[in-house]
Amino acid sequence: FRSEIPIPVQVLTAEDCPSRWSGLPSASSLSGRCIEFNVPDGSQPGCVLNIKVSEGEVAIPLPEYCAAGDRLCMMQRADGSWRLARKTVKFSFRLPRRPAGEQLRFRVADGSQIVFAVPEHLEPGLMISLQRNADGGPWAYNRSYKLPAFVPEPWQPDWSTGQYQCILQLLKDKGY
């Protein structure tokens, strides 16, 4: 005995979504305005956070890479829209060839800026790792390390094992 059970189908269109989510994210530059907060307990990716701002309230979906307890930065773009990012606590870069004392400036994903003075004792090409605590304290030097030398070698299969050995044995068995 087999019976057909109809499955209800509802076709959704762009008109069914809130207008602020129907287009692509804005590519507008950041205005410098930033609101920091911790993701409330029980929040899951995709849920909508309602954040109070001076103009009222901003409803913004929690990105998939965020979880309860994470420290987030909500940055306002020049066009008035908002961008959400996890507070950056680690940052690494390759030290360029610059004179000692010169200040390097970097903008990280959460919108904050890092100013790093080139030290005398570090050689160009080293990877520099900086970090700060999740509360957004000052950036501090963590470590530096040299990247391994890059030696381009063309890929060559290992003819003595695996599928090549099986094919070779098959050919030998056939008398070739």
Secondary structure, 3 states (H helix, E strand, C coil): CCCCCCCCCCCCCHHHCCHHHCCCCCCCCEEEEEEEEECCCCCCCCCEEEEEECCEEEEEECCCCCCCCCEEEEEEECCCCEEEEECCCEEEEECCCCCCCCEEEEECCCCCEEEEECCCCCCCCCEEEEECCCCCCCCEEEEEECCCCCCCCCCCCCCCCHHHHHHHHHHHHCCC
